[in-house]
Amino acid sequence: MKDIKILGPGCANCKKLEREARKAVDSIGIEANIEKVTDYAEIAAYGLMATPGLVVDNELVSAGKVLPARTIAEILTR
């Protein structure tokens, strides 16, 4: 099971990234735990300088942009 975190304060882009992550998970048919992280201390612990951030299995894989579902799916299947 993949552990996915969406880092950000809850802005429109953060919500969009969460939707894209859910689409990606559904498209490749894997089990994943998707969590929204809004706590600034936890966000800062990942070294994130621009939101939204995408974390997969405790590794920051994207910062400051909304990745499309197909790109997220590629990341998840690596």
The first five atom37 places (N, CA, C, CB, O) and aatype in JSON, in Angstrom:
{
  "aatype": [12, 11, 3, 9, 11, 9, 10, 7, 14, 7, 4, 0, 2, 4, 11, 11, 10, 6, 1, 6, 0, 1, 11, 0, 19, 3, 15, 9, 7, 9, 6, 0, 2, 9, 6, 11, 19, 16, 3, 18, 0, 6, 9, 0, 0, 18, 7, 10, 12, 0, 16, 14, 7, 10, 19, 19, 3, 2, 6, 10, 19, 15, 0, 7, 11, 19, 10, 14, 0, 1, 16, 9, 0, 6, 9, 10, 16, 1],
  "atom_mask": [
    [1, 1, 1, 1, 1],
    [1, 1, 1, 1, 1],
    [1, 1, 1, 1, 1],
    [1, 1, 1, 1, 1],
    [1, 1, 1, 1, 1],
    [1, 1, 1, 1, 1],
    [1, 1, 1, 1, 1],
    [1, 1, 1, 0, 1],
    [1, 1, 1, 1, 1],
    [1, 1, 1, 0, 1],
    [1, 1, 1, 1, 1],
    [1, 1, 1, 1, 1],
    [1, 1, 1, 1, 1],
    [1, 1, 1, 1, 1],
    [1, 1, 1, 1, 1],
    [1, 1, 1, 1, 1],
    [1, 1, 1, 1, 1],
    [1, 1, 1, 1, 1],
    [1, 1, 1, 1, 1],
    [1, 1, 1, 1, 1],
    [1, 1, 1, 1, 1],
    [1, 1, 1, 1, 1],
    [1, 1, 1, 1, 1],
    [1, 1, 1, 1, 1],
    [1, 1, 1, 1, 1],
    [1, 1, 1, 1, 1],
    [1, 1, 1, 1, 1],
    [1, 1, 1, 1, 1],
    [1, 1, 1, 0, 1],
    [1, 1, 1, 1, 1],
    [1, 1, 1, 1, 1],
    [1, 1, 1, 1, 1],
    [1, 1, 1, 1, 1],
    [1, 1, 1, 1, 1],
    [1, 1, 1, 1, 1],
    [1, 1, 1, 1, 1],
    [1, 1, 1, 1, 1],
    [1, 1, 1, 1, 1],
    [1, 1, 1, 1, 1],
    [1, 1, 1, 1, 1],
    [1, 1, 1, 1, 1],
    [1, 1, 1, 1, 1],
    [1, 1, 1, 1, 1],
    [1, 1, 1, 1, 1],
    [1, 1, 1, 1, 1],
    [1, 1, 1, 1, 1],
    [1, 1, 1, 0, 1],
    [1, 1, 1, 1, 1],
    [1, 1, 1, 1, 1],
    [1, 1, 1, 1, 1],
    [1, 1, 1, 1, 1],
    [1, 1, 1, 1, 1],
    [1, 1, 1, 0, 1],
    [1, 1, 1, 1, 1],
    [1, 1, 1, 1, 1],
    [1, 1, 1, 1, 1],
    [1, 1, 1, 1, 1],
    [1, 1, 1, 1, 1],
    [1, 1, 1, 1, 1],
    [1, 1, 1, 1, 1],
    [1, 1, 1, 1, 1],
    [1, 1, 1, 1, 1],
    [1, 1, 1, 1, 1],
    [1, 1, 1, 0, 1],
    [1, 1, 1, 1, 1],
    [1, 1, 1, 1, 1],
    [1, 1, 1, 1, 1],
    [1, 1, 1, 1, 1],
    [1, 1, 1, 1, 1],
    [1, 1, 1, 1, 1],
    [1, 1, 1, 1, 1],
    [1, 1, 1, 1, 1],
    [1, 1, 1, 1, 1],
    [1, 1, 1, 1, 1],
    [1, 1, 1, 1, 1],
    [1, 1, 1, 1, 1],
    [1, 1, 1, 1, 1],
    [1, 1, 1, 1, 1]
  ],
  "atom_positions": [
    [[0.83, -1.17, 0.0], [0.0, 0.0, 0.0], [0.89, 1.25, 0.0], [-0.95, -0.01, 1.22], [1.84, 1.36, 0.78]],
    [[0.56, 2.17, -0.88], [1.31, 3.43, -0.97], [0.78, 4.41, 0.07], [1.21, 4.03, -2.39], [-0.41, 4.44, 0.38]],
    [[1.68, 5.22, 0.6], [1.33, 6.29, 1.53], [1.55, 7.61, 0.8], [2.19, 6.21, 2.86], [2.68, 7.96, 0.45]],
    [[0.47, 8.34, 0.57], [0.52, 9.59, -0.18], [0.06, 10.73, 0.72], [-0.37, 9.52, -1.46], [-0.95, 10.63, 1.4]],
    [[0.84, 11.81, 0.71], [0.48, 12.99, 1.48], [0.42, 14.2, 0.56], [1.48, 13.23, 2.65], [1.29, 14.39, -0.29]],
    [[-0.61, 14.99, 0.73], [-0.74, 16.26, 0.03], [-0.42, 17.33, 1.06], [-2.19, 16.45, -0.59], [-1.12, 17.48, 2.06]],
    [[0.64, 18.08, 0.81], [1.09, 19.1, 1.76], [0.6, 20.48, 1.31], [2.63, 19.1, 1.89], [0.81, 20.88, 0.16]],
    [[-0.06, 21.19, 2.21], [-0.5, 22.54, 1.9], [-1.59, 23.0, 2.85], [0.0, 0.0, 0.0], [-2.15, 22.21, 3.6]],
    [[-1.88, 24.3, 2.81], [-2.83, 24.88, 3.76], [-4.3, 24.61, 3.44], [-2.62, 26.34, 3.83], [-5.17, 24.98, 4.23]],
    [[-4.58, 23.99, 2.32], [-5.96, 23.73, 1.94], [-6.45, 24.64, 0.82], [0.0, 0.0, 0.0], [-7.65, 24.82, 0.63]],
    [[-5.51, 25.2, 0.09], [-5.83, 26.11, -1.01], [-6.43, 25.33, -2.19], [-4.57, 26.88, -1.46], [-6.46, 24.1, -2.18]],
    [[-6.89, 26.06, -3.2], [-7.5, 25.43, -4.37], [-6.54, 24.47, -5.06], [-7.95, 26.5, -5.37], [-6.96, 23.39, -5.48]],
    [[-5.26, 24.83, -5.17], [-4.3, 23.94, -5.82], [-4.05, 22.68, -5.0], [-2.97, 24.67, -6.06], [-3.83, 21.6, -5.55]],
    [[-4.09, 22.81, -3.68], [-3.92, 21.64, -2.82], [-5.08, 20.67, -3.04], [-3.84, 22.05, -1.33], [-4.86, 19.46, -3.13]],
    [[-6.28, 21.18, -3.12], [-7.46, 20.35, -3.34], [-7.41, 19.71, -4.73], [-8.74, 21.18, -3.19], [-7.79, 18.55, -4.89]],
    [[-6.94, 20.47, -5.71], [-6.84, 19.92, -7.07], [-5.8, 18.79, -7.11], [-6.46, 21.03, -8.07], [-6.02, 17.77, -7.76]],
    [[-4.66, 18.99, -6.43], [-3.64, 17.94, -6.4], [-4.19, 16.68, -5.73], [-2.37, 18.44, -5.66], [-3.89, 15.57, -6.17]],
    [[-4.97, 16.85, -4.68], [-5.57, 15.68, -4.03], [-6.5, 14.95, -5.01], [-6.36, 16.1, -2.77], [-6.46, 13.72, -5.08]],
    [[-7.32, 15.68, -5.75], [-8.2, 15.04, -6.74], [-7.4, 14.29, -7.79], [-9.1, 16.09, -7.41], [-7.75, 13.17, -8.17]],
    [[-6.31, 14.9, -8.27], [-5.47, 14.25, -9.28], [-4.82, 12.99, -8.71], [-4.4, 15.22, -9.8], [-4.7, 11.98, -9.41]],
    [[-4.39, 13.05, -7.46], [-3.78, 11.88, -6.82], [-4.79, 10.74, -6.7], [-3.22, 12.24, -5.43], [-4.46, 9.58, -6.94]],
    [[-6.01, 11.08, -6.34], [-7.06, 10.06, -6.23], [-7.37, 9.45, -7.6], [-8.35, 10.67, -5.62], [-7.56, 8.24, -7.71]],
    [[-7.41, 10.28, -8.64], [-7.62, 9.77, -10.01], [-6.51, 8.81, -10.4], [-7.7, 10.94, -11.02], [-6.76, 7.76, -10.98]],
    [[-5.27, 9.18, -10.07], [-4.11, 8.35, -10.41], [-4.21, 6.99, -9.73], [-2.81, 9.05, -10.01], [-3.98, 5.96, -10.36]],
    [[-4.53, 7.0, -8.46], [-4.65, 5.75, -7.7], [-5.74, 4.88, -8.32], [-4.97, 6.04, -6.2], [-5.55, 3.67, -8.49]],
    [[-6.88, 5.48, -8.64], [-7.98, 4.73, -9.24], [-7.6, 4.18, -10.62], [-9.23, 5.61, -9.37], [-7.95, 3.06, -10.97]],
    [[-6.86, 4.98, -11.4], [-6.53, 4.57, -12.77], [-5.59, 3.37, -12.82], [-5.91, 5.73, -13.51], [-5.64, 2.58, -13.75]],
    [[-4.71, 3.25, -11.81], [-3.78, 2.12, -11.83], [-4.21, 1.0, -10.88], [-2.39, 2.6, -11.46], [-3.58, -0.06, -10.82]],
    [[-5.3, 1.24, -10.15], [-5.88, 0.18, -9.33], [-5.03, -0.29, -8.17], [0.0, 0.0, 0.0], [-4.96, -1.49, -7.89]],
    [[-4.37, 0.64, -7.48], [-3.58, 0.25, -6.31], [-4.29, 0.72, -5.04], [-2.14, 0.85, -6.39], [-5.19, 1.55, -5.08]],
    [[-3.85, 0.16, -3.93], [-4.34, 0.62, -2.63], [-3.4, 1.7, -2.15], [-4.42, -0.55, -1.6], [-2.18, 1.58, -2.22]],
    [[-4.0, 2.79, -1.65], [-3.19, 3.89, -1.15], [-3.92, 4.61, -0.03], [-2.84, 4.87, -2.28], [-5.14, 4.72, -0.03]],
    [[-3.14, 5.08, 0.89], [-3.65, 5.93, 1.95], [-3.31, 7.37, 1.55], [-3.04, 5.55, 3.37], [-2.13, 7.72, 1.46]],
    [[-4.33, 8.19, 1.32], [-4.1, 9.58, 0.92], [-4.48, 10.48, 2.08], [-4.92, 9.95, -0.36], [-5.6, 10.44, 2.58]],
    [[-3.51, 11.28, 2.51], [-3.68, 12.13, 3.68], [-3.37, 13.59, 3.31], [-2.77, 11.66, 4.84], [-2.4, 13.86, 2.61]],
    [[-4.19, 14.5, 3.8], [-3.92, 15.92, 3.62], [-3.19, 16.4, 4.87], [-5.25, 16.74, 3.39], [-3.62, 16.15, 5.99]],
    [[-2.07, 17.1, 4.66], [-1.29, 17.62, 5.77], [-1.33, 19.15, 5.7], [0.18, 17.08, 5.73], [-0.85, 19.74, 4.73]],
    [[-1.91, 19.77, 6.73], [-2.02, 21.22, 6.75], [-1.18, 21.85, 7.86], [-3.47, 21.62, 6.92], [-1.09, 23.08, 7.95]],
    [[-0.59, 21.04, 8.69], [0.24, 21.53, 9.8], [1.57, 22.07, 9.25], [0.5, 20.41, 10.84], [2.34, 21.35, 8.62]],
    [[1.82, 23.36, 9.5], [3.0, 24.0, 8.93], [4.31, 23.38, 9.42], [2.99, 25.47, 9.26], [5.28, 23.33, 8.66]],
    [[4.36, 22.92, 10.65], [5.59, 22.3, 11.15], [5.88, 21.0, 10.4], [5.47, 22.02, 12.67], [7.02, 20.73, 10.05]],
    [[4.84, 20.22, 10.15], [5.03, 18.96, 9.42], [5.4, 19.23, 7.96], [3.75, 18.09, 9.49], [6.24, 18.54, 7.39]],
    [[4.77, 20.25, 7.37], [5.1, 20.63, 5.99], [6.55, 21.06, 5.91], [4.16, 21.76, 5.49], [7.28, 20.65, 5.0]],
    [[6.97, 21.89, 6.85], [8.35, 22.4, 6.87], [9.37, 21.27, 7.06], [8.52, 23.44, 7.97], [10.49, 21.35, 6.57]],
    [[8.97, 20.23, 7.77], [9.88, 19.09, 8.0], [10.28, 18.41, 6.7], [9.21, 18.06, 8.93], [11.34, 17.78, 6.63]],
    [[9.45, 18.54, 5.66], [9.79, 17.98, 4.35], [10.64, 18.94, 3.52], [8.52, 17.63, 3.59], [11.06, 18.6, 2.41]],
    [[10.91, 20.14, 4.04], [11.71, 21.12, 3.31], [10.93, 21.79, 2.19], [0.0, 0.0, 0.0], [11.53, 22.36, 1.28]],
    [[9.63, 21.73, 2.25], [8.78, 22.29, 1.2], [8.79, 23.81, 1.27], [7.35, 21.76, 1.32], [8.5, 24.4, 2.32]],
    [[9.11, 24.45, 0.15], [9.16, 25.9, 0.1], [7.95, 26.5, -0.62], [10.44, 26.35, -0.58], [7.64, 27.67, -0.42]],
    [[7.28, 25.72, -1.45], [6.11, 26.19, -2.19], [5.07, 25.07, -2.22], [6.49, 26.63, -3.64], [5.38, 23.93, -2.55]],
    [[3.84, 25.41, -1.89], [2.78, 24.43, -1.89], [2.04, 24.47, -3.22], [1.8, 24.67, -0.72], [2.09, 25.49, -3.91]],
    [[1.36, 23.41, -3.59], [1.21, 22.17, -2.84], [2.4, 21.25, -3.02], [-0.06, 21.46, -3.28], [3.18, 21.37, -3.96]],
    [[2.52, 20.33, -2.1], [3.57, 19.33, -2.18], [2.96, 17.95, -2.23], [0.0, 0.0, 0.0], [1.9, 17.69, -1.67]],
    [[3.66, 17.05, -2.91], [3.22, 15.66, -3.01], [4.32, 14.77, -2.43], [2.91, 15.26, -4.49], [5.47, 14.82, -2.86]],
    [[3.94, 13.97, -1.45], [4.86, 13.05, -0.79], [4.37, 11.63, -1.04], [4.98, 13.35, 0.74], [3.2, 11.33, -0.8]],
    [[5.25, 10.78, -1.53], [4.92, 9.37, -1.74], [5.9, 8.54, -0.93], [4.97, 9.0, -3.27], [7.11, 8.62, -1.11]],
    [[5.35, 7.74, -0.04], [6.17, 6.88, 0.83], [7.29, 7.66, 1.5], [6.76, 5.72, 0.01], [8.45, 7.25, 1.49]],
    [[6.92, 8.8, 2.08], [7.81, 9.67, 2.86], [8.87, 10.39, 2.04], [8.49, 8.87, 3.9], [9.83, 10.91, 2.61]],
    [[8.74, 10.44, 0.72], [9.68, 11.15, -0.14], [8.93, 12.26, -0.88], [10.37, 10.18, -1.16], [7.94, 12.01, -1.56]],
    [[9.41, 13.49, -0.74], [8.83, 14.63, -1.44], [9.14, 14.47, -2.93], [9.38, 15.98, -0.89], [10.31, 14.48, -3.33]],
    [[8.1, 14.32, -3.76], [8.31, 14.08, -5.18], [7.89, 15.26, -6.05], [7.55, 12.85, -5.61], [8.22, 15.31, -7.24]],
    [[7.16, 16.22, -5.48], [6.74, 17.39, -6.24], [6.47, 18.53, -5.29], [5.49, 17.07, -7.1], [5.95, 18.34, -4.19]],
    [[6.83, 19.74, -5.74], [6.6, 20.93, -4.92], [6.18, 22.11, -5.79], [7.85, 21.28, -4.1], [6.77, 22.35, -6.85]],
    [[5.18, 22.83, -5.34], [4.8, 24.07, -5.99], [3.99, 23.95, -7.26], [0.0, 0.0, 0.0], [3.81, 24.93, -7.98]],
    [[3.5, 22.74, -7.57], [2.71, 22.59, -8.79], [1.71, 21.46, -8.64], [3.63, 22.34, -10.01], [1.85, 20.59, -7.78]],
    [[0.7, 21.5, -9.49], [-0.31, 20.44, -9.51], [0.03, 19.5, -10.65], [-1.76, 21.04, -9.68], [-0.08, 19.85, -11.83]],
    [[0.45, 18.3, -10.29], [0.77, 17.3, -11.31], [-0.52, 16.67, -11.83], [1.71, 16.21, -10.73], [-1.46, 16.47, -11.07]],
    [[-0.57, 16.36, -13.14], [-1.74, 15.65, -13.66], [-1.74, 14.19, -13.18], [-1.77, 15.72, -15.21], [-0.7, 13.65, -12.82]],
    [[-2.91, 13.59, -13.2], [-3.08, 12.22, -12.72], [-2.12, 11.25, -13.41], [-4.52, 11.75, -12.92], [-1.58, 10.35, -12.77]],
    [[-1.91, 11.42, -14.72], [-1.04, 10.47, -15.44], [0.4, 10.55, -14.94], [-1.08, 10.75, -16.94], [1.08, 9.52, -14.88]],
    [[0.87, 11.74, -14.59], [2.23, 11.89, -14.06], [2.32, 11.27, -12.66], [2.63, 13.39, -14.02], [3.31, 10.61, -12.33]],
    [[1.3, 11.48, -11.85], [1.28, 10.88, -10.53], [1.25, 9.37, -10.64], [0.08, 11.38, -9.72], [1.92, 8.67, -9.87]],
    [[0.49, 8.85, -11.58], [0.42, 7.39, -11.79], [1.8, 6.84, -12.15], [-0.6, 7.05, -12.89], [2.18, 5.77, -11.69]],
    [[2.55, 7.57, -12.98], [3.91, 7.13, -13.34], [4.8, 7.09, -12.1], [4.53, 8.08, -14.41], [5.57, 6.15, -11.92]],
    [[4.69, 8.08, -11.26], [5.48, 8.13, -10.02], [5.12, 6.94, -9.12], [5.24, 9.47, -9.25], [5.99, 6.31, -8.54]],
    [[3.85, 6.65, -9.03], [3.39, 5.57, -8.15], [3.79, 4.18, -8.63], [1.9, 5.64, -8.01], [3.87, 3.26, -7.83]],
    [[4.03, 4.03, -9.92], [4.38, 2.71, -10.45], [5.88, 2.51, -10.63], [3.69, 2.49, -11.77], [6.3, 1.49, -11.17]],
    [[6.68, 3.45, -10.2], [8.14, 3.29, -10.28], [8.63, 2.23, -9.34], [8.84, 4.61, -9.98], [9.83, 1.97, -9.27]]
  ]
}
